Amino acid sequence: QVQLVESGGGLVYTGASLRLSCTVSGRPLSSYAWGWSRQAPGQEREFVAAITWAGAGYYADSVKDRFTIFKDNAKNMIYLQMSDLKPEDTAVYYCNGGGSTTKLRNYQYDYWGQGTQVTVSS
């Protein structure tokens, strides 16, 4: 059984940095794509970032140059380093996995976590 558990969310102020972590158990990270999405109250889920099995990252325009996705295959963990946070980044952030980054961009997940709340206050 594959499980994804997010951590690292919290309350920060505009301009701050935060690192989210996702612990994956039940399968190795290799040969799979992993990513992050988010959902703000009253809004649809939004693609944030994805990383290929080879380590190439893809980002939504709204977070490009501020967020970085990376992974540690040895630890079976996925990370989202967020900097220059803005109030509009406030959302529940979800870790997810799928067969390709294209599928993750289209919300076609095979695995997903329960989410971690990120609140950015001005």
N, C-alpha and C positions, 0 to 999 in steps of 0.2 A: 504494500500500500504506500503510495507516494504522498508525502505531506510537505506542505510549505508553511513556514511560520515566519511572519514578519516581526521586526522589532526596530526600535530606534526613533519612533515618532515622538512628538512632544509639542510643547508651546515655545515658539521662538518669536523674535521680533524682526521686522523688516531689515534685510541685509545680512541676516545671520546665515550660518551654514549648519547642515544637519546630514548625518549619514544613516540611511536605512539599511538594514540587513535582512536577508531572507535565508533561512536555514532549510535546505532541501534534504529530505530523508526518503529512502526507498528506491532511489535510482541515482546513478551518477549524472553529472552535468553534461558530460561529453555527448556529442552527436544529437544535441537538442538545442533549441532556442529558449531563452529565458528573458523575462522582461518585467516592466512595471507599468501599471495603469493607475488611474486615480479617479475618484468620484467625489465631487463636492455636493453639498446638500441641495436637492432640487434639480440637479444637473445629471446628464448622462455620463456614463463612464468614458474616460478619455485616455487614449494611448499616451504614454510618457516616454518610454525608452525600451529598447530591446537589444539583446546581444546574441550574436551567432555562436555556434559551437566553437568557431575559430577565434572568437573574441572581438569581432567587429561590432561597433555600437551604432545604433540608429535612434534618432530623437525626434520628438515632436518639436515643431518650430517654436512653440511657446517656452521650451526649456533648453533649447540648443544653446550652447556656450555657457550655461549655468549649471547643468546637471551632467554627471558622468556615471555611466553604468559600467560595472566591471564584476568579475567573478574570480573565485578561488576554487579551482577544480579539486585541489587536494582537501580543502575543508568543506567542499560541497555547499558553498555559500555564494550568494549573489548580493551585490551592493548597489546602492544608488547614492552617490555623493551629490548633495544639493548645496549650492552656494547662491549668494545674493537672493535669498528668498523674498518673495513678495506676498502680500495678502491673498492674491489670486491663486497662489499655490496651495492654499488651505484646502484640504481634502483628506479622504481616507485613501491611503496608498496600498495597492495590492500587488503582490508578487505573483507571477504566472509563468507557465511553461507550455510550449507547443512545438509542433514539428518544424516551424520556420518562423523567421521574424515577420514575414508577410502575414502569416496566420495570426501572430500576436497583434499586429497592427489592426487586424480585422476581428479581434476579440474571439478568435477561435482557439480557446485554451483547452489543453488536456488536463492541466493542473492549475490550481489557484489557492491562494491563502485566504485568511480571514481579514487581513488588512491591519494597518496601523495608522492612527490619526496624526496628521500634521496640521498644526494651527499656526499661522503666521499673523501676528498682530502688528498693527501700525502704531 
